[in-house]
């Protein structure tokens, strides 16, 4: 089922033919409407084979997807939060966009090693000797 393209950011756009939507019956509030109308949306996106995403974004998205990713590499997003089909459809597309934006974030800067300050070393050693003195006081008298 072809749909509108999904714009992620200025560098990434997912073509409509890559997204597949399936409408299913949803539980929850809605009265008799729930039993008659398929309002919940299942959005399928072939994450591992998509030509729209760079390799780094794909790798990060695979980690973020977790159990939503099938063995075949297809991402499934289910949306049944709202009572209308159109709002659930928008919600599913927005959640896919958020996941891909999170995956596209640059990696954090590497950690720089630091040494403890001279004062903190002195305080730690002073505290250690203090604890040792307290423990020595617990000994039975006559041990020397």
Rosetta constraint file for C-alpha pairs under 8 A:
AtomPair CA 1 CA 17 HARMONIC 6.98 0.50
AtomPair CA 1 CA 19 HARMONIC 7.53 0.50
AtomPair CA 1 CA 20 HARMONIC 5.60 0.50
AtomPair CA 1 CA 21 HARMONIC 6.76 0.50
AtomPair CA 2 CA 16 HARMONIC 5.29 0.50
AtomPair CA 2 CA 17 HARMONIC 4.72 0.50
AtomPair CA 2 CA 18 HARMONIC 7.72 0.50
AtomPair CA 2 CA 19 HARMONIC 7.04 0.50
AtomPair CA 2 CA 20 HARMONIC 7.12 0.50
AtomPair CA 3 CA 16 HARMONIC 4.55 0.50
AtomPair CA 3 CA 17 HARMONIC 6.58 0.50
AtomPair CA 3 CA 19 HARMONIC 7.10 0.50
AtomPair CA 3 CA 20 HARMONIC 8.00 0.50
AtomPair CA 4 CA 15 HARMONIC 7.33 0.50
AtomPair CA 4 CA 16 HARMONIC 4.86 0.50
AtomPair CA 5 CA 13 HARMONIC 6.80 0.50
AtomPair CA 5 CA 14 HARMONIC 5.59 0.50
AtomPair CA 5 CA 15 HARMONIC 4.54 0.50
AtomPair CA 5 CA 16 HARMONIC 4.29 0.50
AtomPair CA 5 CA 17 HARMONIC 7.99 0.50
AtomPair CA 6 CA 13 HARMONIC 5.71 0.50
AtomPair CA 6 CA 14 HARMONIC 5.04 0.50
AtomPair CA 6 CA 15 HARMONIC 6.55 0.50
AtomPair CA 6 CA 16 HARMONIC 6.93 0.50
AtomPair CA 6 CA 93 HARMONIC 7.47 0.50
AtomPair CA 6 CA 97 HARMONIC 7.75 0.50
AtomPair CA 7 CA 12 HARMONIC 6.59 0.50
AtomPair CA 7 CA 13 HARMONIC 4.51 0.50
AtomPair CA 7 CA 14 HARMONIC 6.41 0.50
AtomPair CA 7 CA 97 HARMONIC 7.86 0.50
AtomPair CA 8 CA 12 HARMONIC 5.38 0.50
AtomPair CA 8 CA 13 HARMONIC 5.51 0.50
AtomPair CA 8 CA 14 HARMONIC 7.42 0.50
AtomPair CA 8 CA 97 HARMONIC 5.65 0.50
AtomPair CA 8 CA 100 HARMONIC 7.29 0.50
AtomPair CA 8 CA 101 HARMONIC 6.84 0.50
AtomPair CA 9 CA 13 HARMONIC 6.96 0.50
AtomPair CA 9 CA 101 HARMONIC 7.80 0.50
AtomPair CA 12 CA 52 HARMONIC 6.62 0.50
AtomPair CA 12 CA 53 HARMONIC 6.68 0.50
AtomPair CA 13 CA 52 HARMONIC 6.45 0.50
AtomPair CA 14 CA 18 HARMONIC 6.90 0.50
AtomPair CA 14 CA 19 HARMONIC 7.94 0.50
AtomPair CA 14 CA 52 HARMONIC 5.70 0.50
AtomPair CA 14 CA 53 HARMONIC 7.98 0.50
AtomPair CA 15 CA 19 HARMONIC 7.41 0.50
AtomPair CA 15 CA 52 HARMONIC 7.50 0.50
AtomPair CA 18 CA 45 HARMONIC 6.29 0.50
AtomPair CA 18 CA 46 HARMONIC 6.97 0.50
AtomPair CA 18 CA 50 HARMONIC 7.40 0.50
AtomPair CA 19 CA 43 HARMONIC 6.88 0.50
AtomPair CA 19 CA 44 HARMONIC 5.90 0.50
AtomPair CA 19 CA 45 HARMONIC 5.19 0.50
AtomPair CA 19 CA 46 HARMONIC 7.79 0.50
AtomPair CA 20 CA 43 HARMONIC 5.81 0.50
AtomPair CA 20 CA 44 HARMONIC 5.02 0.50
AtomPair CA 20 CA 45 HARMONIC 6.63 0.50
AtomPair CA 21 CA 41 HARMONIC 6.61 0.50
AtomPair CA 21 CA 42 HARMONIC 5.65 0.50
AtomPair CA 21 CA 43 HARMONIC 4.63 0.50
AtomPair CA 21 CA 44 HARMONIC 6.22 0.50
AtomPair CA 22 CA 41 HARMONIC 5.76 0.50
AtomPair CA 22 CA 42 HARMONIC 5.07 0.50
AtomPair CA 22 CA 43 HARMONIC 6.55 0.50
AtomPair CA 23 CA 38 HARMONIC 5.51 0.50
AtomPair CA 23 CA 39 HARMONIC 6.20 0.50
AtomPair CA 23 CA 40 HARMONIC 5.60 0.50
AtomPair CA 23 CA 41 HARMONIC 4.68 0.50
AtomPair CA 23 CA 42 HARMONIC 6.26 0.50
AtomPair CA 23 CA 85 HARMONIC 7.83 0.50
AtomPair CA 24 CA 38 HARMONIC 4.61 0.50
AtomPair CA 24 CA 39 HARMONIC 6.26 0.50
AtomPair CA 24 CA 40 HARMONIC 5.20 0.50
AtomPair CA 24 CA 41 HARMONIC 6.28 0.50
AtomPair CA 24 CA 42 HARMONIC 7.45 0.50
AtomPair CA 25 CA 34 HARMONIC 6.72 0.50
AtomPair CA 25 CA 35 HARMONIC 6.95 0.50
AtomPair CA 25 CA 36 HARMONIC 7.75 0.50
AtomPair CA 25 CA 37 HARMONIC 6.48 0.50
AtomPair CA 25 CA 38 HARMONIC 4.22 0.50
AtomPair CA 25 CA 39 HARMONIC 6.00 0.50
AtomPair CA 25 CA 40 HARMONIC 5.89 0.50
AtomPair CA 26 CA 34 HARMONIC 6.18 0.50
AtomPair CA 26 CA 35 HARMONIC 7.99 0.50
AtomPair CA 26 CA 38 HARMONIC 6.62 0.50
AtomPair CA 26 CA 39 HARMONIC 6.12 0.50
AtomPair CA 26 CA 40 HARMONIC 5.08 0.50
AtomPair CA 26 CA 80 HARMONIC 6.16 0.50
AtomPair CA 27 CA 34 HARMONIC 6.42 0.50
AtomPair CA 27 CA 80 HARMONIC 7.99 0.50
AtomPair CA 28 CA 34 HARMONIC 7.54 0.50
AtomPair CA 29 CA 34 HARMONIC 7.36 0.50
AtomPair CA 29 CA 83 HARMONIC 7.69 0.50
AtomPair CA 30 CA 34 HARMONIC 5.33 0.50
AtomPair CA 30 CA 83 HARMONIC 6.40 0.50
AtomPair CA 31 CA 35 HARMONIC 7.90 0.50
AtomPair CA 32 CA 36 HARMONIC 6.79 0.50
AtomPair CA 33 CA 37 HARMONIC 5.88 0.50
AtomPair CA 34 CA 38 HARMONIC 7.42 0.50
AtomPair CA 34 CA 39 HARMONIC 7.67 0.50
AtomPair CA 38 CA 85 HARMONIC 7.32 0.50
AtomPair CA 39 CA 80 HARMONIC 6.98 0.50
AtomPair CA 39 CA 83 HARMONIC 6.54 0.50
AtomPair CA 39 CA 84 HARMONIC 5.74 0.50
AtomPair CA 39 CA 85 HARMONIC 4.29 0.50
AtomPair CA 39 CA 88 HARMONIC 7.17 0.50
AtomPair CA 40 CA 78 HARMONIC 7.24 0.50
AtomPair CA 40 CA 79 HARMONIC 5.71 0.50
AtomPair CA 40 CA 80 HARMONIC 4.40 0.50
AtomPair CA 40 CA 81 HARMONIC 7.88 0.50
AtomPair CA 40 CA 85 HARMONIC 6.38 0.50
AtomPair CA 40 CA 88 HARMONIC 6.32 0.50
AtomPair CA 41 CA 78 HARMONIC 5.70 0.50
AtomPair CA 41 CA 79 HARMONIC 5.19 0.50
AtomPair CA 41 CA 80 HARMONIC 6.46 0.50
AtomPair CA 41 CA 85 HARMONIC 7.13 0.50
AtomPair CA 41 CA 88 HARMONIC 6.07 0.50
AtomPair CA 41 CA 89 HARMONIC 5.93 0.50
AtomPair CA 41 CA 92 HARMONIC 7.12 0.50
AtomPair CA 42 CA 76 HARMONIC 6.54 0.50
AtomPair CA 42 CA 77 HARMONIC 5.69 0.50
AtomPair CA 42 CA 78 HARMONIC 4.52 0.50
AtomPair CA 42 CA 79 HARMONIC 6.52 0.50
AtomPair CA 42 CA 92 HARMONIC 7.65 0.50
AtomPair CA 43 CA 75 HARMONIC 7.91 0.50
AtomPair CA 43 CA 76 HARMONIC 5.64 0.50
AtomPair CA 43 CA 77 HARMONIC 5.07 0.50
AtomPair CA 43 CA 78 HARMONIC 6.34 0.50
AtomPair CA 43 CA 92 HARMONIC 6.47 0.50
AtomPair CA 43 CA 93 HARMONIC 7.58 0.50
AtomPair CA 44 CA 74 HARMONIC 6.41 0.50
AtomPair CA 44 CA 75 HARMONIC 5.61 0.50
AtomPair CA 44 CA 76 HARMONIC 4.79 0.50
AtomPair CA 44 CA 77 HARMONIC 6.63 0.50
AtomPair CA 45 CA 74 HARMONIC 5.51 0.50
AtomPair CA 45 CA 75 HARMONIC 5.05 0.50
AtomPair CA 45 CA 76 HARMONIC 6.67 0.50
AtomPair CA 46 CA 50 HARMONIC 5.84 0.50
AtomPair CA 46 CA 73 HARMONIC 6.01 0.50
AtomPair CA 46 CA 74 HARMONIC 4.22 0.50
AtomPair CA 46 CA 75 HARMONIC 6.08 0.50
AtomPair CA 47 CA 58 HARMONIC 6.72 0.50
AtomPair CA 47 CA 61 HARMONIC 7.98 0.50
AtomPair CA 47 CA 62 HARMONIC 7.68 0.50
AtomPair CA 47 CA 73 HARMONIC 5.82 0.50
AtomPair CA 47 CA 74 HARMONIC 5.58 0.50
AtomPair CA 47 CA 75 HARMONIC 6.01 0.50
AtomPair CA 48 CA 58 HARMONIC 6.51 0.50
AtomPair CA 48 CA 62 HARMONIC 7.95 0.50
AtomPair CA 48 CA 73 HARMONIC 5.19 0.50
AtomPair CA 48 CA 74 HARMONIC 7.13 0.50
AtomPair CA 49 CA 73 HARMONIC 7.48 0.50
AtomPair CA 53 CA 57 HARMONIC 6.35 0.50
AtomPair CA 53 CA 58 HARMONIC 6.33 0.50
AtomPair CA 54 CA 58 HARMONIC 6.33 0.50
AtomPair CA 55 CA 59 HARMONIC 6.19 0.50
AtomPair CA 56 CA 60 HARMONIC 6.28 0.50
AtomPair CA 56 CA 104 HARMONIC 7.71 0.50
AtomPair CA 57 CA 61 HARMONIC 5.95 0.50
AtomPair CA 57 CA 100 HARMONIC 7.21 0.50
AtomPair CA 57 CA 103 HARMONIC 5.30 0.50
AtomPair CA 57 CA 104 HARMONIC 5.17 0.50
AtomPair CA 58 CA 62 HARMONIC 6.11 0.50
AtomPair CA 58 CA 103 HARMONIC 7.54 0.50
AtomPair CA 59 CA 63 HARMONIC 6.62 0.50
AtomPair CA 60 CA 64 HARMONIC 6.31 0.50
AtomPair CA 60 CA 103 HARMONIC 4.94 0.50
AtomPair CA 60 CA 104 HARMONIC 7.53 0.50
AtomPair CA 61 CA 65 HARMONIC 5.84 0.50
AtomPair CA 61 CA 99 HARMONIC 6.87 0.50
AtomPair CA 61 CA 100 HARMONIC 6.30 0.50
AtomPair CA 61 CA 102 HARMONIC 7.90 0.50
AtomPair CA 61 CA 103 HARMONIC 5.06 0.50
AtomPair CA 62 CA 66 HARMONIC 6.82 0.50
AtomPair CA 62 CA 69 HARMONIC 7.25 0.50
AtomPair CA 64 CA 99 HARMONIC 7.30 0.50
AtomPair CA 64 CA 103 HARMONIC 7.30 0.50
AtomPair CA 65 CA 69 HARMONIC 5.84 0.50
AtomPair CA 65 CA 75 HARMONIC 7.27 0.50
AtomPair CA 65 CA 99 HARMONIC 7.74 0.50
AtomPair CA 68 CA 75 HARMONIC 5.73 0.50
AtomPair CA 68 CA 76 HARMONIC 5.40 0.50
AtomPair CA 68 CA 77 HARMONIC 6.89 0.50
AtomPair CA 69 CA 73 HARMONIC 5.90 0.50
AtomPair CA 69 CA 74 HARMONIC 5.58 0.50
AtomPair CA 69 CA 75 HARMONIC 4.47 0.50
AtomPair CA 69 CA 76 HARMONIC 6.36 0.50
AtomPair CA 70 CA 74 HARMONIC 5.31 0.50
AtomPair CA 70 CA 75 HARMONIC 6.45 0.50
AtomPair CA 70 CA 76 HARMONIC 7.73 0.50
AtomPair CA 77 CA 92 HARMONIC 6.16 0.50
AtomPair CA 77 CA 95 HARMONIC 7.69 0.50
AtomPair CA 77 CA 96 HARMONIC 7.26 0.50
AtomPair CA 78 CA 92 HARMONIC 6.54 0.50
AtomPair CA 79 CA 88 HARMONIC 5.39 0.50
AtomPair CA 79 CA 89 HARMONIC 7.18 0.50
AtomPair CA 79 CA 91 HARMONIC 6.44 0.50
AtomPair CA 79 CA 92 HARMONIC 5.37 0.50
AtomPair CA 80 CA 88 HARMONIC 5.86 0.50
AtomPair CA 81 CA 88 HARMONIC 6.52 0.50
AtomPair CA 82 CA 87 HARMONIC 6.25 0.50
AtomPair CA 82 CA 88 HARMONIC 5.70 0.50
AtomPair CA 83 CA 87 HARMONIC 7.69 0.50
AtomPair CA 83 CA 88 HARMONIC 7.64 0.50
AtomPair CA 84 CA 88 HARMONIC 6.40 0.50
AtomPair CA 85 CA 89 HARMONIC 6.11 0.50
AtomPair CA 86 CA 90 HARMONIC 6.29 0.50
AtomPair CA 87 CA 91 HARMONIC 6.07 0.50
AtomPair CA 88 CA 92 HARMONIC 6.15 0.50
AtomPair CA 89 CA 93 HARMONIC 6.36 0.50
AtomPair CA 90 CA 94 HARMONIC 6.05 0.50
AtomPair CA 91 CA 95 HARMONIC 6.16 0.50
AtomPair CA 92 CA 96 HARMONIC 6.31 0.50
AtomPair CA 93 CA 97 HARMONIC 6.21 0.50
AtomPair CA 94 CA 98 HARMONIC 6.19 0.50
AtomPair CA 95 CA 99 HARMONIC 6.22 0.50
AtomPair CA 96 CA 100 HARMONIC 6.28 0.50
AtomPair CA 97 CA 101 HARMONIC 6.08 0.50
AtomPair CA 98 CA 102 HARMONIC 6.13 0.50
AtomPair CA 99 CA 103 HARMONIC 6.26 0.50
AtomPair CA 100 CA 104 HARMONIC 6.09 0.50
AtomPair CA 101 CA 105 HARMONIC 6.52 0.50
AtomPair CA 116 CA 120 HARMONIC 6.42 0.50
AtomPair CA 116 CA 121 HARMONIC 6.67 0.50
AtomPair CA 117 CA 121 HARMONIC 6.41 0.50
AtomPair CA 118 CA 122 HARMONIC 6.31 0.50
AtomPair CA 119 CA 123 HARMONIC 6.16 0.50
AtomPair CA 120 CA 124 HARMONIC 6.12 0.50
AtomPair CA 121 CA 125 HARMONIC 6.26 0.50
AtomPair CA 122 CA 126 HARMONIC 6.06 0.50
AtomPair CA 123 CA 127 HARMONIC 6.10 0.50
AtomPair CA 124 CA 128 HARMONIC 6.20 0.50
AtomPair CA 125 CA 129 HARMONIC 6.28 0.50
AtomPair CA 126 CA 130 HARMONIC 6.20 0.50
AtomPair CA 127 CA 131 HARMONIC 6.23 0.50
AtomPair CA 128 CA 132 HARMONIC 6.23 0.50
AtomPair CA 129 CA 133 HARMONIC 6.23 0.50
AtomPair CA 130 CA 134 HARMONIC 6.41 0.50
AtomPair CA 131 CA 135 HARMONIC 6.28 0.50
AtomPair CA 132 CA 136 HARMONIC 6.16 0.50
AtomPair CA 133 CA 137 HARMONIC 6.44 0.50
AtomPair CA 134 CA 138 HARMONIC 6.97 0.50
AtomPair CA 135 CA 139 HARMONIC 7.25 0.50
AtomPair CA 139 CA 143 HARMONIC 7.29 0.50
